[in-house]
Amino acid sequence: MPTTEEGLREFYVFSDFPHFLDVYRVVSRLLSEPEDIADLVRGIGRDLAAQGVRYVELQVAPYPFQGSGMPDAVISEALSVGARDVLARHGVRIGYIVDFPGHDAGQEARRALRFALDSPPDGLIGVGIGGDEARRAPYRDVIRDVFEAAHLAGLRCVPHAGETTGPDTVWEAVNFLRAERIGHGIRSLEDPSLVSYLAERQLPVDVSPTSNVCTRCVPSIAEHPLRRMADAGLFVTLNSDDPPMFGTSLNNEYLVAGRDLGFSPAELAGLAANGVRASFLDQPAKEALLAEIAAVPLP
């Protein structure tokens, strides 16, 4: 792990998506105590509050902590403490989505499900899957079983798909993983029938432009498909993914969408409203946030 500023900057320059996963694993190991987890949540909440965020659905992966021997109940309590502190100090409400890496689903999928069902943190709303999509195939059945069990337990299903692989992964998510939102989904445009499906059903797609460029899934911001996705009628939301890993913020993603991808102020407000509508907030809370967005004067 680098110890100089220059070394850290180089450390976070990813050669490809697998390299990003390697760095993610190294960074995750730095969180060795429950208080580290709570502090990380507090820091996230502080940064989001400074950007005007009122509510966040935060994906958390318990497997690094489970792998180091931290009990599920201890992990859960640390997440709950962090969320309570963020709400009390900053007024930001946190909903958690428990995530596991698809390329290690044979070991991690059921462990993540057990965590979600038996030791849920305050605000748990759903389950997700991330990691290397290209290496999910051997674990297809266990991944399907875990999402079906989560759905039957009343949890929301939010899989990543179509980030590093093509439309087939998105079809798998909508047909077999009970997807209520798609994480990334940028490769959906390669299949016109999938575009029509997503547009007709207005299935939300959470897009993170800077992340996609940093992990080399997209060559440059100018070539990012967010604009084309919106123009094709897809229900897109704007997200920051892992901000410290990619040197970005949610506000910066709106800047990128406006400055580099040609979204007008009204369209940016529409993306913010989409984020509210695609969330799993209760309807009164959604309506309050939508009214707040609508009240912002546009240039």
C-alpha positions, 0 to 999 in steps of 0.5 A: 500500500503506497504511503506518499500522495504521489504513490496513492494517486498512481495506486488509484489509476486502474489498468482495467476492471480486474485491477480495480477489483484488486485495489478494492480488496486491498483497501477493504482490508484496511477496515479491520475494526467495527469502528472503522466501518461506522467511521466510513459510513459517517464520512460518506454521510458527511460528504453527501450532506455537503452535496445536498443529498437527502437520501442514499441507497448505499451498497455494502459488501460484508464479505471482506469483514466476514473473511477476517472473522468479524461476526455478522452481528458486529458488522451489522451493528457498526453499519446501524450505528453509522447510519444513525449518526449520519441521520442525527448529525446531517439529516441524511437517511441511509438505506443499505443494499447488501452486495456480494461479488459475482466472481466469488458467488460460490463462497460469498452469495449465500453468506451475503444472503444469511447476513441480510436475512439473519443480521440485517442492519438498520435500513436494509432494503435489498441485495445486489451483486457486483464484481467481475461479470465475466466470471459469474457463469459457473455460479449462475444457479446459486446467484439465481437462488439467492436473489429468489430467496431475497425477493421472497423475503421482501428484499429489493433486487438491484444487480449490476449487469451490462457493465463489463459484459454485454446485453446477455448479463442484463437479460439474465438480471431481468429474467432470473434475478428479479431486477428492480433496477440495473446497476450500470447497464451501459452495454444494453445499447448493443441489443435493440430488443433489450433497449426496447424492453427497458424503455417500455418497462421504464426499468431504472438503470443506474449509470456512473460515467466517471467510474466506467471511464476509470475502470476502462469499461468506456474509453473516455467521458466523451464516448460514454453512452449516458446521452444515447441511453437517455435519448433512447428512452431509458429510465437512467439515474446518475450515480457516483459508484465508489467516489474515493476510488474514482476521484469523483463525487455525485455533484461532479457526475452532474457536472460531467453530464452537463459539461461533457455529455450535453445535458441541459439544466432541465435534463439534469433536474430530470435525472435527479428526479429519476433518482428519487422515483427509482429509489425504494423510499416511501411515497410521501418521502419521494413526493417531498423530494420531488417537490424540492427538486421542482422548486429549484430555479433553472437558469 
